[in-house]
């Protein structure tokens, strides 16, 4: 959530649609375009440029690897300027129109360079927080109540099984401790980025933490007032140094299913007041493999 | 305490295990007086339900006496005689609040496993595999009952243990199977399988207004009980099922068809061999002969109701017939809690005598042999009740 806010998708979209529009015009009406920009009849070259524009445009609009497609537009702009320069040698070109077109292309080139830089920066930021976790579940309780339960951060270890403790400190900061297999602990400090009571909360870890992540939880009213849809989004990053191994261990525990199980326990706590379990129930003699997985009495 | 444990395919044994105890605030511990072996326990016995572990305590049909309650169970006190529904249901979630108790969202601690198989998880069930929670079952001296403020129902003094016992599963299951048929005045209902659920489905269909019920089986003792319950009987070893149903309904077919057999159906000829082989090779988990036949037999626009247990994937289901005949298929684990009270009323006023299906009354030591006897339908076995009250 916090990560996606740093993108500038509006620029991608405008450039994307511009590319598609220009590409279609070049592809379908190359002569008219040629006259307009002053290069005369260069149908084949313009059609090829059209195809290139459409590829860049669709790529940008798809939102996948935006930095790459923004960069492809920069390359296209350079090609266009070169082609415009070459066209001046041709007898049927219109020098004043070509000059105007070149100015326009140069302007777009600057915008494209800017867009591709923004995209590169944001994909680098994403690369640091490169393990995305999404989970959602519906809870039979109004959003305000689910939010309130979650917002009291001390409640979280009651349903987040790997958490040992959360302590709220001043300035929206909190201290977190998680258990890892083998008795190891993982500690981090987190700060609230956005807090809309009854609706959402987002947070990020503070520099110096043993694990690096940004996350958000949204509490959306279910359709027709049926409870709350809880949506959790977390992006984990890998810290450097000695903490890296511990963080890797946490991530190896399949964080997506951990979060889903945590949400299930939250739902059980809020709806039923307890967490369903068979731990401590009697059983007959287990097989050797069964004993390894069983927490029951036998 | 002593308990009946699953020890592997075709292996059930009595073991000494730790006593059942309270774990959560809404738990109760029940001292079991009577338990029953269910036809669906045979699917566990035969190894066709995934997620069983050696040492699992079996049993989801039981009644007994409350010995201990958690702080969240104000409705029960020690000494209360109760019958316990097989679905474990919280009473708070979306499905429980709509009386769809067997779809409870909060009672299966292994919901993630069930979701891998089925997309979503049903409720937890006593003694019915780790896919459905891995809860210790009630073929034991004591049993822990979660959400005891929702499930167990007190038994009136005038009602015997045996009269109340089948409210835990098979009576509501047969009733829901008939209710799912949306029976109209004058309807003909065909029921495949005259085991306990089939027999209760026959009685329920009659109570719900069916003009005719046709019972299909091959065991004379079961057919004769079906006849006593008011059904016309069709022995599929002697008559062709589809042809006979067509003839008996003047060519139209039954208005509703109930599959009270499930995943281990016995059929004839090539079809049976095909499913036996595929099931043995684990290429399908069911032998769905009955559901195929029910779909084929059902009249246009009719209903196929499936109380029989299926667990996974079935082959060669005639979906074309479902579409082109505009059939409705209804199924589900039974929402037992929804039916217990009204059915207890019907037992009290004599409309249903659930004890008529009991053929064997045994002690715990005889349970392992009884599984095999029930599975092989030896000694005209229809229903085994285990007496645990000492």
Interface residues (C-beta under 8 A of the other chain):
Chain A: X138 X140 X226 X227 X257 X260 X261 X264 X267 X268 X271 X272 X273 X274 X275 X276 X277 X278 X279 X280 X281 X282 X283 X284 X285 X286 X287 X290 X294 X296 X297 X298
Chain B: X1 X3 X5 X6 X7 X13 X15 X17 X18 X19 X20 X21 X23 X24 X25 X26 X53 X54 X55 X56 X57 X72 X90 X91 X92 X93 X94 X97 X105 X106 X107 X108 X109 X111 X112 X124 X133 X134 X135 X136 X140 X144 X146 X147
